[in-house]
Amino acid sequence: MPTPTVSSVMTRGVVTIRPDTPFKDIVALLNDKGISAVPVTDDDGRLLGVVSESDLLAKEEYRSGLDRAPTLLSTRDPEERCRRAEGRTAADVMTPGVACVREDDPVVAVARRLAEANVRRMFVVDESGSLVGVVARRDLLRLYLRPDERIRDDVRALLDEIAASEASAIEVRVELGVVALLGRAPSRVGQERVVRAVRALPGVVGVRNQLIPGQGVPSSPAEAAPTAPATATTTTSASASASARAERAGGGARAVRRPEGRVVAGISGAEEDDAKVVAWAAEEAARRGLPLHLVHVYAAMPYAIPVTLGGPLPPVDDLAVREAGRVALDHAARQVRAAHPALGLTAELASGRPDLALREESARAAMLVLGARRHGALAEVVLGSMAGDMSVSATCPVVAVPVDRPPAPRGGPVVVGVNDAATATDTLRFAFAEASSRGAELHAVHCLATPSTTPGGEGAERDEHERSLAGVITAVAEGYPDVRAYSASVPGDAVPELLHRSEDASLLVVGTHGRHRVGAAVLGSVSRALLRSAECPVAVVRPTH
């Protein structure tokens, strides 16, 4: 469904005044029209400023001069208001430099700006700066006046998108903006996720969930992805090929996620950051022959904030937050369609705690892709890191794409850090599968952080690690004869060594001990340190046993 823009809700044919309009005529106009402000335009219709009731009341407030002005409420610039109190025309009393919006701006952006500026309205201008309309708070509420029939159509389209073939089992009724969902819940998505997605649609006042649990088996990617039959066939074939390759590696379904998995990309709402995450995730999904699922999770805040900081802080508009998420998803979907038109693609707007929602997504995903920024260990303890947290709690591999660094070089090797040969099998399987799909070399690195205390023991210890590592690599590599693999044991700490190798790598793969942010800051965590600082995308693979 198209994102609502300012042009769909704004008021056109705005009453205006000229800079030389007399003071008394302005007062009469506001009184006759029942409005609280009027824009000032020049001969070409360009917006110069606005005269509000507050601007006019300065004359009464400072009737006796600046030294006798009321002091109960603070004024940001009493000298300026006192000067305006002597004004006789619109040019004398108007407020210049008015914040404006464009017709094609998303409604959510206007809602946020109105809330942040604590103003009732914003004027709409075209590219030349000419006034074309006004959008007020009451205009944004028109979204809730959308006809029930249109809301029902939107719900049906949404269900077709997220529930695919199972959408036909759901009956949709809408009365006074309240959506009732009846029938059998889709097996491939939970009831709560369906309800959250419907509630996020513009104009929906509430949702009555009367669905009963579904009994079906989870759908295949061909059913889940809204693509043409030829694309679905390609998807199934590629997934089957990956599964067969996993079995050759001796690990069955543990080597590569089961065919019904999908690549999930977390959308943050920051356009530049999301563009890098989406580009990487879409290319990975296309390479694996899996559908791509975009998800944005927002924290619903349906309450006012009783705080004053130099003035009342308006309540956060949940509609604005939801629409911001939908705008971000729409933009990401357009990016994917432009680069990979045949790729199976779905999108979801969910509310709640992002970590819990993404953890739920990971249970059905082949991979979870998130953005990551460079920061220190202490900052992670205080502020948190979604990629770092999900690397511990997600049930599928988590890939962190650096959003504040240049893209990784194409054609670079897949570097895998191996800590313990006995537990490295899952990490190596993932790394080999990635190297195979990319046609890249694989470089396995084991770092010896603790030198031997026995004379001559360091060389023997290194030889033992190399033999052990080579044995595991050989066992996994049998299923990937197309991958040229190298291994090395390097003395020193793993973090600086792997960070150095990440400069030329296309992907860095590591395992995890499952330490949360505080434990990682105290005891150290190679995976978290790499997520924070690596130059290339980092995949964190949890052991499956």
Secondary structure, 3 states (H helix, E strand, C coil): CCCCEHHHCCECCCCCECCCCEHHHHHHHHHHHCCCEEEEECCCCEEEEEEEHHHHHHHHHCCCCHHHCCCCCCCCCHHHHHHHCCCCEHHHHCEECCCEECCCCEHHHHHHHHHHHCCCEEEEECCCCEEEEEEEHHHHHHHHHCCHHHHHHHHHHHHHHHHHHHHHHEEEEEECCEEEEEEECCCCCCHHHHHHHHHCCCCCCEEEEEEECCCCCCCCHHHHCCCCHHHHHHHHHHHHHHHHHHHHCCCHHHCCCCCCCCEEEECCCCHHHHHHHHHHHHHHHHHHCCCEEEEEEECCCCCCCCCECCCECCCCCHHHHHHHHHHHHHHHHHHHHHHCCCCCEEEEEEECCHHHHHHHHHCCCCEEEEEECCCCHHHHHHHCCHHHHHHHHCCCCEEEEECCCCCCCCCCCEEEECCCHHHCHHHHHHHHHHHHHHCCCEEEEEEECCCCCCCCHHHHHHHHHHHHHHHHHHHHHCCCCCCCEEEEEEECCHHHHHHHHHCCCCEEEEECCCCCHHHHHHHCCHHHHHHHHCCCCEEEECCCC
